[in-house]
Structure formats: C-alpha cells, structure tokens
C-alpha cells in the first residue's frame, strides 16, 4: 500500500513540474482571433498577453467608433476561445505523456 502511495506522490510531483513547464511554454505560444470577417485581428499568447491588434483602415472613422469597439471586443473574445482550445490541447498532450487519461485534471485523479 505504501509503495502505491509513494508512486502516486511521485506522479503528482512529476505532473506539478510538467504544469509549471507548460505555463512557461504558454508565454511563447500565440493564437489569433478576429471579428468582422477579418477587419479586426488580435494576436495573443496563451498566457493572455496581447501582442498585436490589426484594424482595417476602413474602420477608422468617428462614425464607426462604436462598431470598432464592438469588433475589438469580439476579436479579443475570439482569441481567448482559441487560447482556451490550445491550452486544452497542450494539457491533454501533457497528461498523455504522463500516462494519465486526458480528462484527469478535471477531477479524475485520486489525489
């Protein structure tokens, strides 16, 4: 029984190390989001740092201020969705590399 507990603790430490490693990796993985058929584009890291916002010049009028604001918000939200999907994919890959089921972080682990 104690050997099994020791194995579980080692597995937990290994997973903790891998998670910290992934957090660092996410700083260098970028995703894109867009809105308005590409009129507004966002490039953001998986650590939620916006690197670039690209706005089509046709939106740069005082009359389109509200539209532009809405499109920026939509593009950021789209980038966040892309980031969430990428983080999930990377996390599942990490779990598989540890020999754990992909959904293990969702409560499937015994510790």
Jmol script that loads the backbone (N, CA, C; Angstrom):
load data "model"
ATOM      1  N   UNK A   1       0.820  -1.195   0.000  1.00  0.00           N
ATOM      2  CA  UNK A   1       0.000   0.000   0.000  1.00  0.00           C
ATOM      3  C   UNK A   1       0.864   1.260   0.000  1.00  0.00           C
ATOM      4  N   UNK A   2       1.937   1.273   0.817  1.00  0.00           N
ATOM      5  CA  UNK A   2       2.774   2.460   0.889  1.00  0.00           C
ATOM      6  C   UNK A   2       3.547   2.684  -0.408  1.00  0.00           C
ATOM      7  N   UNK A   3       3.906   1.596  -1.083  1.00  0.00           N
ATOM      8  CA  UNK A   3       4.584   1.729  -2.368  1.00  0.00           C
ATOM      9  C   UNK A   3       3.698   2.430  -3.373  1.00  0.00           C
ATOM     10  N   UNK A   4       2.412   2.098  -3.349  1.00  0.00           N
ATOM     11  CA  UNK A   4       1.448   2.719  -4.252  1.00  0.00           C
ATOM     12  C   UNK A   4       1.308   4.204  -3.933  1.00  0.00           C
ATOM     13  N   UNK A   5       1.293   4.539  -2.646  1.00  0.00           N
ATOM     14  CA  UNK A   5       1.191   5.941  -2.238  1.00  0.00           C
ATOM     15  C   UNK A   5       2.435   6.701  -2.692  1.00  0.00           C
ATOM     16  N   UNK A   6       3.596   6.075  -2.552  1.00  0.00           N
ATOM     17  CA  UNK A   6       4.844   6.702  -2.985  1.00  0.00           C
ATOM     18  C   UNK A   6       4.805   6.957  -4.493  1.00  0.00           C
ATOM     19  N   UNK A   7       4.329   5.973  -5.251  1.00  0.00           N
ATOM     20  CA  UNK A   7       4.209   6.128  -6.703  1.00  0.00           C
ATOM     21  C   UNK A   7       3.259   7.273  -7.048  1.00  0.00           C
ATOM     22  N   UNK A   8       2.157   7.355  -6.318  1.00  0.00           N
ATOM     23  CA  UNK A   8       1.185   8.417  -6.576  1.00  0.00           C
ATOM     24  C   UNK A   8       1.791   9.782  -6.283  1.00  0.00           C
ATOM     25  N   UNK A   9       2.561   9.884  -5.216  1.00  0.00           N
ATOM     26  CA  UNK A   9       3.189  11.153  -4.863  1.00  0.00           C
ATOM     27  C   UNK A   9       4.234  11.552  -5.909  1.00  0.00           C
ATOM     28  N   UNK A  10       4.985  10.575  -6.385  1.00  0.00           N
ATOM     29  CA  UNK A  10       5.974  10.860  -7.430  1.00  0.00           C
ATOM     30  C   UNK A  10       5.272  11.320  -8.700  1.00  0.00           C
ATOM     31  N   UNK A  11       4.165  10.673  -9.038  1.00  0.00           N
ATOM     32  CA  UNK A  11       3.386  11.051 -10.222  1.00  0.00           C
ATOM     33  C   UNK A  11       2.849  12.480 -10.059  1.00  0.00           C
ATOM     34  N   UNK A  12       2.386  12.806  -8.857  1.00  0.00           N
ATOM     35  CA  UNK A  12       1.864  14.150  -8.596  1.00  0.00           C
ATOM     36  C   UNK A  12       2.971  15.194  -8.729  1.00  0.00           C
ATOM     37  N   UNK A  13       4.155  14.894  -8.224  1.00  0.00           N
ATOM     38  CA  UNK A  13       5.280  15.824  -8.352  1.00  0.00           C
ATOM     39  C   UNK A  13       5.674  16.005  -9.809  1.00  0.00           C
ATOM     40  N   UNK A  14       5.671  14.905 -10.545  1.00  0.00           N
ATOM     41  CA  UNK A  14       6.015  14.969 -11.964  1.00  0.00           C
ATOM     42  C   UNK A  14       4.999  15.842 -12.708  1.00  0.00           C
ATOM     43  N   UNK A  15       3.724  15.662 -12.377  1.00  0.00           N
ATOM     44  CA  UNK A  15       2.683  16.444 -13.030  1.00  0.00           C
ATOM     45  C   UNK A  15       2.811  17.921 -12.652  1.00  0.00           C
ATOM     46  N   UNK A  16       3.135  18.203 -11.401  1.00  0.00           N
ATOM     47  CA  UNK A  16       3.314  19.587 -10.960  1.00  0.00           C
ATOM     48  C   UNK A  16       4.453  20.241 -11.737  1.00  0.00           C
ATOM     49  N   UNK A  17       5.551  19.521 -11.926  1.00  0.00           N
ATOM     50  CA  UNK A  17       6.672  20.039 -12.703  1.00  0.00           C
ATOM     51  C   UNK A  17       6.250  20.302 -14.149  1.00  0.00           C
ATOM     52  N   UNK A  18       5.525  19.342 -14.735  1.00  0.00           N
ATOM     53  CA  UNK A  18       5.073  19.492 -16.126  1.00  0.00           C
ATOM     54  C   UNK A  18       4.130  20.682 -16.275  1.00  0.00           C
ATOM     55  N   UNK A  19       3.268  20.902 -15.273  1.00  0.00           N
ATOM     56  CA  UNK A  19       2.337  22.030 -15.341  1.00  0.00           C
ATOM     57  C   UNK A  19       3.098  23.356 -15.295  1.00  0.00           C
ATOM     58  N   UNK A  20       4.105  23.436 -14.446  1.00  0.00           N
ATOM     59  CA  UNK A  20       4.916  24.657 -14.384  1.00  0.00           C
ATOM     60  C   UNK A  20       5.647  24.872 -15.703  1.00  0.00           C
ATOM     61  N   UNK A  21       6.130  23.794 -16.274  1.00  0.00           N
ATOM     62  CA  UNK A  21       6.810  23.841 -17.567  1.00  0.00           C
ATOM     63  C   UNK A  21       5.846  24.349 -18.652  1.00  0.00           C
ATOM     64  N   UNK A  22       4.607  23.854 -18.614  1.00  0.00           N
ATOM     65  CA  UNK A  22       3.602  24.282 -19.597  1.00  0.00           C
ATOM     66  C   UNK A  22       3.275  25.758 -19.455  1.00  0.00           C
ATOM     67  N   UNK A  23       3.185  26.248 -18.220  1.00  0.00           N
ATOM     68  CA  UNK A  23       2.882  27.666 -18.006  1.00  0.00           C
ATOM     69  C   UNK A  23       3.932  28.544 -18.681  1.00  0.00           C
ATOM     70  N   UNK A  24       5.182  28.148 -18.586  1.00  0.00           N
ATOM     71  CA  UNK A  24       6.257  28.888 -19.261  1.00  0.00           C
ATOM     72  C   UNK A  24       6.108  28.777 -20.777  1.00  0.00           C
ATOM     73  N   UNK A  25       5.780  27.594 -21.252  1.00  0.00           N
ATOM     74  CA  UNK A  25       5.624  27.357 -22.690  1.00  0.00           C
ATOM     75  C   UNK A  25       4.498  28.224 -23.268  1.00  0.00           C
ATOM     76  N   UNK A  26       3.417  28.406 -22.489  1.00  0.00           N
ATOM     77  CA  UNK A  26       2.276  29.178 -22.962  1.00  0.00           C
ATOM     78  C   UNK A  26       2.628  30.632 -23.246  1.00  0.00           C
ATOM     79  N   UNK A  27       3.677  31.141 -22.628  1.00  0.00           N
ATOM     80  CA  UNK A  27       4.104  32.509 -22.895  1.00  0.00           C
ATOM     81  C   UNK A  27       4.602  32.671 -24.328  1.00  0.00           C
ATOM     82  N   UNK A  28       5.022  31.572 -24.940  1.00  0.00           N
ATOM     83  CA  UNK A  28       5.592  31.619 -26.289  1.00  0.00           C
ATOM     84  C   UNK A  28       4.686  31.021 -27.365  1.00  0.00           C
ATOM     85  N   UNK A  29       3.492  30.591 -26.988  1.00  0.00           N
ATOM     86  CA  UNK A  29       2.541  30.053 -27.964  1.00  0.00           C
ATOM     87  C   UNK A  29       1.497  31.132 -28.225  1.00  0.00           C
ATOM     88  N   UNK A  30       1.345  31.501 -29.494  1.00  0.00           N
ATOM     89  CA  UNK A  30       0.414  32.563 -29.869  1.00  0.00           C
ATOM     90  C   UNK A  30      -0.751  32.027 -30.679  1.00  0.00           C
ATOM     91  N   UNK A  31      -1.912  32.626 -30.469  1.00  0.00           N
ATOM     92  CA  UNK A  31      -3.124  32.296 -31.213  1.00  0.00           C
ATOM     93  C   UNK A  31      -3.675  33.586 -31.801  1.00  0.00           C
ATOM     94  N   UNK A  32      -4.537  33.431 -32.789  1.00  0.00           N
ATOM     95  CA  UNK A  32      -5.154  34.590 -33.434  1.00  0.00           C
ATOM     96  C   UNK A  32      -6.654  34.570 -33.212  1.00  0.00           C
ATOM     97  N   UNK A  33      -7.217  35.750 -33.109  1.00  0.00           N
ATOM     98  CA  UNK A  33      -8.659  35.922 -33.051  1.00  0.00           C
ATOM     99  C   UNK A  33      -9.019  37.020 -34.034  1.00  0.00           C
ATOM    100  N   UNK A  34     -10.246  36.969 -34.514  1.00  0.00           N
ATOM    101  CA  UNK A  34     -10.675  38.002 -35.450  1.00  0.00           C
ATOM    102  C   UNK A  34     -12.169  38.236 -35.353  1.00  0.00           C
ATOM    103  N   UNK A  35     -12.592  39.346 -35.902  1.00  0.00           N
ATOM    104  CA  UNK A  35     -14.011  39.693 -35.939  1.00  0.00           C
ATOM    105  C   UNK A  35     -14.271  40.534 -37.182  1.00  0.00           C
ATOM    106  N   UNK A  36     -15.541  40.612 -37.543  1.00  0.00           N
ATOM    107  CA  UNK A  36     -15.928  41.413 -38.700  1.00  0.00           C
ATOM    108  C   UNK A  36     -15.332  40.893 -39.986  1.00  0.00           C
ATOM    109  N   UNK A  37     -15.251  39.570 -40.115  1.00  0.00           N
ATOM    110  CA  UNK A  37     -14.692  38.992 -41.339  1.00  0.00           C
ATOM    111  C   UNK A  37     -13.221  39.340 -41.538  1.00  0.00           C
ATOM    112  N   UNK A  38     -12.507  39.542 -40.424  1.00  0.00           N
ATOM    113  CA  UNK A  38     -11.076  39.838 -40.513  1.00  0.00           C
ATOM    114  C   UNK A  38     -10.748  41.320 -40.476  1.00  0.00           C
ATOM    115  N   UNK A  39     -11.751  42.169 -40.267  1.00  0.00           N
ATOM    116  CA  UNK A  39     -11.493  43.612 -40.191  1.00  0.00           C
ATOM    117  C   UNK A  39     -10.693  43.971 -38.936  1.00  0.00           C
ATOM    118  N   UNK A  40     -10.887  43.187 -37.882  1.00  0.00           N
ATOM    119  CA  UNK A  40     -10.114  43.359 -36.657  1.00  0.00           C
ATOM    120  C   UNK A  40      -9.491  42.015 -36.318  1.00  0.00           C
ATOM    121  N   UNK A  41      -8.160  42.025 -36.123  1.00  0.00           N
ATOM    122  CA  UNK A  41      -7.435  40.797 -35.803  1.00  0.00           C
ATOM    123  C   UNK A  41      -6.613  41.010 -34.543  1.00  0.00           C
ATOM    124  N   UNK A  42      -6.573  39.980 -33.700  1.00  0.00           N
ATOM    125  CA  UNK A  42      -5.820  40.020 -32.446  1.00  0.00           C
ATOM    126  C   UNK A  42      -4.833  38.856 -32.449  1.00  0.00           C
ATOM    127  N   UNK A  43      -3.594  39.121 -32.035  1.00  0.00           N
ATOM    128  CA  UNK A  43      -2.597  38.071 -31.841  1.00  0.00           C
ATOM    129  C   UNK A  43      -2.257  38.089 -30.354  1.00  0.00           C
ATOM    130  N   UNK A  44      -2.462  36.937 -29.689  1.00  0.00           N
ATOM    131  CA  UNK A  44      -2.339  36.877 -28.239  1.00  0.00           C
ATOM    132  C   UNK A  44      -1.631  35.601 -27.829  1.00  0.00           C
ATOM    133  N   UNK A  45      -0.832  35.679 -26.767  1.00  0.00           N
ATOM    134  CA  UNK A  45      -0.173  34.485 -26.255  1.00  0.00           C
ATOM    135  C   UNK A  45      -1.179  33.658 -25.460  1.00  0.00           C
ATOM    136  N   UNK A  46      -0.839  32.392 -25.239  1.00  0.00           N
ATOM    137  CA  UNK A  46      -1.686  31.541 -24.415  1.00  0.00           C
ATOM    138  C   UNK A  46      -1.560  31.906 -22.937  1.00  0.00           C
ATOM    139  N   UNK A  47      -0.728  32.883 -22.631  1.00  0.00           N
ATOM    140  CA  UNK A  47      -0.647  33.443 -21.280  1.00  0.00           C
ATOM    141  C   UNK A  47      -1.471  34.737 -21.220  1.00  0.00           C
ATOM    142  N   UNK A  48      -2.305  34.955 -22.230  1.00  0.00           N
ATOM    143  CA  UNK A  48      -3.231  36.103 -22.316  1.00  0.00           C
ATOM    144  C   UNK A  48      -2.550  37.459 -22.456  1.00  0.00           C
ATOM    145  N   UNK A  49      -1.412  37.499 -23.104  1.00  0.00           N
ATOM    146  CA  UNK A  49      -0.751  38.771 -23.391  1.00  0.00           C
ATOM    147  C   UNK A  49      -0.990  39.101 -24.862  1.00  0.00           C
ATOM    148  N   UNK A  50      -1.659  40.229 -25.110  1.00  0.00           N
ATOM    149  CA  UNK A  50      -1.933  40.641 -26.479  1.00  0.00           C
ATOM    150  C   UNK A  50      -0.649  41.187 -27.083  1.00  0.00           C
ATOM    151  N   UNK A  51      -0.257  40.609 -28.212  1.00  0.00           N
ATOM    152  CA  UNK A  51       0.969  41.027 -28.893  1.00  0.00           C
ATOM    153  C   UNK A  51       0.663  42.081 -29.950  1.00  0.00           C
ATOM    154  N   UNK A  52      -0.459  41.884 -30.665  1.00  0.00           N
ATOM    155  CA  UNK A  52      -0.748  42.782 -31.780  1.00  0.00           C
ATOM    156  C   UNK A  52      -2.251  42.873 -32.021  1.00  0.00           C
ATOM    157  N   UNK A  53      -2.684  44.065 -32.394  1.00  0.00           N
ATOM    158  CA  UNK A  53      -4.050  44.300 -32.846  1.00  0.00           C
ATOM    159  C   UNK A  53      -3.946  44.922 -34.226  1.00  0.00           C
ATOM    160  N   UNK A  54      -4.629  44.330 -35.182  1.00  0.00           N
ATOM    161  CA  UNK A  54      -4.625  44.845 -36.556  1.00  0.00           C
ATOM    162  C   UNK A  54      -6.047  45.277 -36.899  1.00  0.00           C
ATOM    163  N   UNK A  55      -6.207  46.557 -37.228  1.00  0.00           N
ATOM    164  CA  UNK A  55      -7.523  47.118 -37.540  1.00  0.00           C
ATOM    165  C   UNK A  55      -7.508  47.620 -38.970  1.00  0.00           C
ATOM    166  N   UNK A  56      -8.477  47.164 -39.739  1.00  0.00           N
ATOM    167  CA  UNK A  56      -8.602  47.606 -41.122  1.00  0.00           C
ATOM    168  C   UNK A  56      -8.842  49.117 -41.133  1.00  0.00           C
ATOM    169  N   UNK A  57      -8.109  49.855 -41.967  1.00  0.00           N
ATOM    170  CA  UNK A  57      -8.250  51.323 -42.015  1.00  0.00           C
ATOM    171  C   UNK A  57      -9.665  51.811 -42.321  1.00  0.00           C
ATOM    172  N   UNK A  58     -10.477  50.988 -42.957  1.00  0.00           N
ATOM    173  CA  UNK A  58     -11.842  51.419 -43.281  1.00  0.00           C
ATOM    174  C   UNK A  58     -12.679  51.650 -42.024  1.00  0.00           C
ATOM    175  N   UNK A  59     -12.242  51.119 -40.894  1.00  0.00           N
ATOM    176  CA  UNK A  59     -12.981  51.295 -39.644  1.00  0.00           C
ATOM    177  C   UNK A  59     -12.550  52.531 -38.864  1.00  0.00           C
ATOM    178  N   UNK A  60     -11.589  53.277 -39.396  1.00  0.00           N
ATOM    179  CA  UNK A  60     -11.006  54.405 -38.673  1.00  0.00           C
ATOM    180  C   UNK A  60     -11.748  55.715 -38.928  1.00  0.00           C
ATOM    181  N   UNK A  61     -13.030  55.713 -38.669  1.00  0.00           N
ATOM    182  CA  UNK A  61     -13.810  56.947 -38.786  1.00  0.00           C
ATOM    183  C   UNK A  61     -14.553  57.174 -37.481  1.00  0.00           C
ATOM    184  N   UNK A  62     -14.837  58.420 -37.185  1.00  0.00           N
ATOM    185  CA  UNK A  62     -15.529  58.762 -35.943  1.00  0.00           C
ATOM    186  C   UNK A  62     -16.907  58.116 -35.882  1.00  0.00           C
ATOM    187  N   UNK A  63     -17.551  57.977 -37.044  1.00  0.00           N
ATOM    188  CA  UNK A  63     -18.891  57.392 -37.077  1.00  0.00           C
ATOM    189  C   UNK A  63     -18.875  55.908 -36.714  1.00  0.00           C
ATOM    190  N   UNK A  64     -17.745  55.250 -36.954  1.00  0.00           N
ATOM    191  CA  UNK A  64     -17.650  53.808 -36.708  1.00  0.00           C
ATOM    192  C   UNK A  64     -17.002  53.466 -35.369  1.00  0.00           C
ATOM    193  N   UNK A  65     -16.894  54.450 -34.474  1.00  0.00           N
ATOM    194  CA  UNK A  65     -16.242  54.226 -33.185  1.00  0.00           C
ATOM    195  C   UNK A  65     -16.880  53.063 -32.422  1.00  0.00           C
ATOM    196  N   UNK A  66     -18.194  53.061 -32.306  1.00  0.00           N
ATOM    197  CA  UNK A  66     -18.889  52.012 -31.563  1.00  0.00           C
ATOM    198  C   UNK A  66     -18.721  50.649 -32.243  1.00  0.00           C
ATOM    199  N   UNK A  67     -18.803  50.642 -33.567  1.00  0.00           N
ATOM    200  CA  UNK A  67     -18.600  49.398 -34.313  1.00  0.00           C
ATOM    201  C   UNK A  67     -17.194  48.871 -34.088  1.00  0.00           C
ATOM    202  N   UNK A  68     -16.225  49.755 -34.135  1.00  0.00           N
ATOM    203  CA  UNK A  68     -14.834  49.363 -33.920  1.00  0.00           C
ATOM    204  C   UNK A  68     -14.643  48.785 -32.520  1.00  0.00           C
ATOM    205  N   UNK A  69     -15.212  49.447 -31.520  1.00  0.00           N
ATOM    206  CA  UNK A  69     -15.105  48.941 -30.153  1.00  0.00           C
ATOM    207  C   UNK A  69     -15.719  47.545 -30.024  1.00  0.00           C
ATOM    208  N   UNK A  70     -16.888  47.355 -30.649  1.00  0.00           N
ATOM    209  CA  UNK A  70     -17.543  46.042 -30.609  1.00  0.00           C
ATOM    210  C   UNK A  70     -16.698  44.979 -31.298  1.00  0.00           C
ATOM    211  N   UNK A  71     -16.098  45.339 -32.430  1.00  0.00           N
ATOM    212  CA  UNK A  71     -15.278  44.381 -33.169  1.00  0.00           C
ATOM    213  C   UNK A  71     -13.999  44.027 -32.412  1.00  0.00           C
ATOM    214  N   UNK A  72     -13.419  44.995 -31.733  1.00  0.00           N
ATOM    215  CA  UNK A  72     -12.214  44.710 -30.932  1.00  0.00           C
ATOM    216  C   UNK A  72     -12.573  43.739 -29.801  1.00  0.00           C
ATOM    217  N   UNK A  73     -13.676  44.009 -29.125  1.00  0.00           N
ATOM    218  CA  UNK A  73     -14.108  43.116 -28.041  1.00  0.00           C
ATOM    219  C   UNK A  73     -14.375  41.709 -28.579  1.00  0.00           C
ATOM    220  N   UNK A  74     -15.043  41.620 -29.716  1.00  0.00           N
ATOM    221  CA  UNK A  74     -15.337  40.312 -30.308  1.00  0.00           C
ATOM    222  C   UNK A  74     -14.054  39.590 -30.719  1.00  0.00           C
ATOM    223  N   UNK A  75     -13.090  40.320 -31.273  1.00  0.00           N
ATOM    224  CA  UNK A  75     -11.824  39.710 -31.684  1.00  0.00           C
ATOM    225  C   UNK A  75     -11.028  39.213 -30.477  1.00  0.00           C
ATOM    226  N   UNK A  76     -11.034  39.985 -29.397  1.00  0.00           N
ATOM    227  CA  UNK A  76     -10.351  39.549 -28.173  1.00  0.00           C
ATOM    228  C   UNK A  76     -11.019  38.285 -27.634  1.00  0.00           C
ATOM    229  N   UNK A  77     -12.339  38.271 -27.590  1.00  0.00           N
ATOM    230  CA  UNK A  77     -13.052  37.080 -27.116  1.00  0.00           C
ATOM    231  C   UNK A  77     -12.773  35.871 -28.007  1.00  0.00           C
ATOM    232  N   UNK A  78     -12.668  36.092 -29.304  1.00  0.00           N
ATOM    233  CA  UNK A  78     -12.346  35.017 -30.243  1.00  0.00           C
ATOM    234  C   UNK A  78     -10.939  34.493 -29.978  1.00  0.00           C
ATOM    235  N   UNK A  79     -10.000  35.391 -29.691  1.00  0.00           N
ATOM    236  CA  UNK A  79      -8.629  34.981 -29.377  1.00  0.00           C
ATOM    237  C   UNK A  79      -8.586  34.190 -28.072  1.00  0.00           C
ATOM    238  N   UNK A  80      -9.390  34.595 -27.100  1.00  0.00           N
ATOM    239  CA  UNK A  80      -9.446  33.867 -25.825  1.00  0.00           C
ATOM    240  C   UNK A  80      -9.982  32.451 -26.049  1.00  0.00           C
ATOM    241  N   UNK A  81     -10.986  32.311 -26.887  1.00  0.00           N
ATOM    242  CA  UNK A  81     -11.510  30.977 -27.212  1.00  0.00           C
ATOM    243  C   UNK A  81     -10.434  30.122 -27.880  1.00  0.00           C
ATOM    244  N   UNK A  82      -9.670  30.723 -28.788  1.00  0.00           N
ATOM    245  CA  UNK A  82      -8.582  29.997 -29.453  1.00  0.00           C
ATOM    246  C   UNK A  82      -7.505  29.608 -28.450  1.00  0.00           C
ATOM    247  N   UNK A  83      -7.217  30.504 -27.511  1.00  0.00           N
ATOM    248  CA  UNK A  83      -6.232  30.220 -26.456  1.00  0.00           C
ATOM    249  C   UNK A  83      -6.707  29.070 -25.589  1.00  0.00           C
ATOM    250  N   UNK A  84      -7.979  29.100 -25.190  1.00  0.00           N
ATOM    251  CA  UNK A  84      -8.527  28.028 -24.351  1.00  0.00           C
ATOM    252  C   UNK A  84      -8.437  26.669 -25.049  1.00  0.00           C
ATOM    253  N   UNK A  85      -8.728  26.648 -26.339  1.00  0.00           N
ATOM    254  CA  UNK A  85      -8.642  25.399 -27.096  1.00  0.00           C
ATOM    255  C   UNK A  85      -7.200  24.905 -27.161  1.00  0.00           C
ATOM    256  N   UNK A  86      -6.260  25.808 -27.362  1.00  0.00           N
ATOM    257  CA  UNK A  86      -4.843  25.431 -27.441  1.00  0.00           C
ATOM    258  C   UNK A  86      -4.338  24.935 -26.088  1.00  0.00           C
ATOM    259  N   UNK A  87      -4.722  25.607 -25.011  1.00  0.00           N
ATOM    260  CA  UNK A  87      -4.310  25.187 -23.665  1.00  0.00           C
ATOM    261  C   UNK A  87      -4.869  23.796 -23.370  1.00  0.00           C
ATOM    262  N   UNK A  88      -6.124  23.557 -23.734  1.00  0.00           N
ATOM    263  CA  UNK A  88      -6.725  22.235 -23.518  1.00  0.00           C
ATOM    264  C   UNK A  88      -5.955  21.169 -24.293  1.00  0.00           C
ATOM    265  N   UNK A  89      -5.641  21.463 -25.541  1.00  0.00           N
ATOM    266  CA  UNK A  89      -4.895  20.520 -26.377  1.00  0.00           C
ATOM    267  C   UNK A  89      -3.527  20.210 -25.773  1.00  0.00           C
ATOM    268  N   UNK A  90      -2.804  21.251 -25.361  1.00  0.00           N
ATOM    269  CA  UNK A  90      -1.471  21.069 -24.777  1.00  0.00           C
ATOM    270  C   UNK A  90      -1.547  20.307 -23.451  1.00  0.00           C
ATOM    271  N   UNK A  91      -2.567  20.605 -22.654  1.00  0.00           N
ATOM    272  CA  UNK A  91      -2.734  19.924 -21.366  1.00  0.00           C
ATOM    273  C   UNK A  91      -3.025  18.439 -21.575  1.00  0.00           C
ATOM    274  N   UNK A  92      -3.896  18.133 -22.529  1.00  0.00           N
ATOM    275  CA  UNK A  92      -4.198  16.732 -22.822  1.00  0.00           C
ATOM    276  C   UNK A  92      -2.968  15.991 -23.321  1.00  0.00           C
ATOM    277  N   UNK A  93      -2.159  16.643 -24.143  1.00  0.00           N
ATOM    278  CA  UNK A  93      -0.917  16.024 -24.619  1.00  0.00           C
ATOM    279  C   UNK A  93       0.022  15.752 -23.447  1.00  0.00           C
ATOM    280  N   UNK A  94       0.109  16.700 -22.512  1.00  0.00           N
ATOM    281  CA  UNK A  94       0.970  16.520 -21.344  1.00  0.00           C
ATOM    282  C   UNK A  94       0.476  15.357 -20.492  1.00  0.00           C
ATOM    283  N   UNK A  95      -0.838  15.275 -20.304  1.00  0.00           N
ATOM    284  CA  UNK A  95      -1.408  14.191 -19.499  1.00  0.00           C
ATOM    285  C   UNK A  95      -1.113  12.834 -20.138  1.00  0.00           C
ATOM    286  N   UNK A  96      -1.265  12.760 -21.446  1.00  0.00           N
ATOM    287  CA  UNK A  96      -0.966  11.510 -22.152  1.00  0.00           C
ATOM    288  C   UNK A  96       0.501  11.133 -21.991  1.00  0.00           C
ATOM    289  N   UNK A  97       1.396  12.139 -22.037  1.00  0.00           N
ATOM    290  CA  UNK A  97       2.826  11.858 -21.897  1.00  0.00           C
ATOM    291  C   UNK A  97       3.155  11.310 -20.509  1.00  0.00           C
ATOM    292  N   UNK A  98       2.308  11.612 -19.526  1.00  0.00           N
ATOM    293  CA  UNK A  98       2.492  11.097 -18.171  1.00  0.00           C
ATOM    294  C   UNK A  98       1.759   9.777 -17.967  1.00  0.00           C
ATOM    295  N   UNK A  99       1.075   9.315 -19.020  1.00  0.00           N
ATOM    296  CA  UNK A  99       0.332   8.067 -18.917  1.00  0.00           C
ATOM    297  C   UNK A  99      -0.990   8.208 -18.192  1.00  0.00           C
ATOM    298  N   UNK A 100      -1.508   9.417 -18.150  1.00  0.00           N
ATOM    299  CA  UNK A 100      -2.777   9.681 -17.479  1.00  0.00           C
ATOM    300  C   UNK A 100      -3.864   9.925 -18.516  1.00  0.00           C
ATOM    301  N   UNK A 101      -5.114   9.675 -18.145  1.00  0.00           N
ATOM    302  CA  UNK A 101      -6.206   9.967 -19.079  1.00  0.00           C
ATOM    303  C   UNK A 101      -6.307  11.470 -19.340  1.00  0.00           C
ATOM    304  N   UNK A 102      -6.725  11.827 -20.535  1.00  0.00           N
ATOM    305  CA  UNK A 102      -6.773  13.235 -20.949  1.00  0.00           C
ATOM    306  C   UNK A 102      -7.604  14.095 -19.989  1.00  0.00           C
ATOM    307  N   UNK A 103      -8.652  13.567 -19.414  1.00  0.00           N
ATOM    308  CA  UNK A 103      -9.516  14.341 -18.519  1.00  0.00           C
ATOM    309  C   UNK A 103      -9.108  14.289 -17.069  1.00  0.00           C
ATOM    310  N   UNK A 104      -7.921  13.797 -16.772  1.00  0.00           N
ATOM    311  CA  UNK A 104      -7.509  13.585 -15.383  1.00  0.00           C
ATOM    312  C   UNK A 104      -7.497  14.868 -14.558  1.00  0.00           C
ATOM    313  N   UNK A 105      -7.182  16.002 -15.165  1.00  0.00           N
ATOM    314  CA  UNK A 105      -7.155  17.254 -14.391  1.00  0.00           C
ATOM    315  C   UNK A 105      -8.545  17.722 -14.013  1.00  0.00           C
ATOM    316  N   UNK A 106      -9.556  17.184 -14.666  1.00  0.00           N
ATOM    317  CA  UNK A 106     -10.921  17.573 -14.357  1.00  0.00           C
ATOM    318  C   UNK A 106     -11.499  16.839 -13.164  1.00  0.00           C
ATOM    319  N   UNK A 107     -10.679  16.184 -12.379  1.00  0.00           N
ATOM    320  CA  UNK A 107     -11.164  15.522 -11.180  1.00  0.00           C
ATOM    321  C   UNK A 107     -11.015  14.019 -11.237  1.00  0.00           C
ATOM    322  N   UNK A 108     -10.381  13.504 -12.269  1.00  0.00           N
ATOM    323  CA  UNK A 108     -10.251  12.057 -12.397  1.00  0.00           C
ATOM    324  C   UNK A 108      -9.052  11.474 -11.688  1.00  0.00           C
ATOM    325  N   UNK A 109      -8.248  12.300 -11.046  1.00  0.00           N
ATOM    326  CA  UNK A 109      -7.076  11.785 -10.346  1.00  0.00           C
ATOM    327  C   UNK A 109      -7.430  11.431  -8.895  1.00  0.00           C
ATOM    328  N   UNK A 110      -6.776  10.412  -8.358  1.00  0.00           N
ATOM    329  CA  UNK A 110      -7.093  10.016  -6.977  1.00  0.00           C
ATOM    330  C   UNK A 110      -6.409  10.895  -5.940  1.00  0.00           C
ATOM    331  N   UNK A 111      -5.680  11.928  -6.314  1.00  0.00           N
ATOM    332  CA  UNK A 111      -5.020  12.796  -5.331  1.00  0.00           C
ATOM    333  C   UNK A 111      -5.310  14.236  -5.614  1.00  0.00           C
TER     334      UNK A 111
END
end "model"
wireframe off; spacefill off
backbone 0.3
color backbone group
